[in-house]
């Protein structure tokens, strides 16, 4: 936060705690440090301690999660963070048989509880996306997948935010693994220098990053 001048949001998964007050405290800590928004999801990693709040396929109970969002919003507003963006991630497309209707129901609940937007990873069908954006009164965020890549098309469907998830980091790691394997097999480092244009770009990036702020 001390070395950048663009807004920062943080993915807190399920909140990095199980009790609502602890999750609210985590969000307040982020807000106090200058973070402007969070993603918080409504699914959880299965464990015995979650059995009382689980419903179909590992999703949290809709009312219970709505109450959590309400507590987060109340805490933020009370501390002067009314513009803090709560992006409510809905994981219905990973867990239930009728994900569109479940997503709409959860979205409306979470918005009423104070969510600023909704994030629906796993949604790929254009008709579903259009129906959702027309049913929800806040910005809709979807995630890049092999069959969901065209940002212009998504904009036409009403999508306001597009996330690449871990796709870029996965591609970067795969490239590094492939290159390392090539170096080992060839017993030669020439592969590191066979793309002069790329090397120039990397040098430029590091030069820019190292300039005084």
Beta strands, then each sheet from edge to edge (+ up, - down):
strand 1: 9-11
strand 2: 37-41
strand 3: 85-89
strand 4: 117-120
strand 5: 139-143
strand 6: 161-163
sheet 1: 1+ 2+ 3+ 4+ 5+ 6+
end
